[in-house]
Amino acid sequence: MRPESSKGMKKVRLDIMALSHSVTQSHNYAVVLGEENGKRRLPIVIGGFEAQAIAVALENMTPNRPLTHDLFKNTLDAYDINLKEVVINNLLDGIFYAQLICEQGGNIMQIDARTSDAISMAVRYGCPIYTFEFIMESAGVILDEEEQQASKKAPIKSRATSIEDMNLSSLEKLLDEALQKEDYEKAAQIRDIISSKKSSES
């Protein structure tokens, strides 16, 4: 464990910048967190299911049946427990660790969680994500200007080129079919294309 120093334990606010296929691990994804008002980025490799759970929340999609993270949120809400913030609090042997900081009736609770799950919950609650300075120093990267511009694009970067030329009504029908099949990754891609088309037509 790293000793707690005043500098190393300084909290850093993070925003979700991108969600894309991992460059280093072909079957996984990477969620890129960006330092608020800063240039550093914190890339975290996550699995496909976890990426799907984050994408569903980012795209404000409503699954036909609650995903695990939606179920957990509904359970917390039922017991009047609010998720105040998420903290990525440690990095050991290349593995990130996180905590959910919850509040119930004035009492603060800390719940250990996988970082991907914690981020997914943060998106659902709209709560802030933090890490510590020593983690940014150890695992943070600084992108050049071109990479920074790319990271500011839509969170879901994977797009199906075969459907980009379809009209809006066809895309919306395809979106409904994807939601019916609970293929939320494909639905997120279609939603991204629909949003892009509507923006260009307005």
Secondary structure, DSSP 8 states (H G I E B T S, - for coil): -----TTTT-EEEEEEEEEEE-SS-TTSEEEEEEETTSSEEEEEEE-HHHHHHHHHHHTT---SS--HHHHHHHHHHHTT-EEEEEEEEEEETTEEEEEEEEEETTEEEEEEEEHHHHHHHHHHHT--EEEEHHHHHHH-EE--HHHHHHHTS-SB----GGGTTS-HHHHHHHHHHHHHTT-HHHHHHHHHHHHHHHHHH-
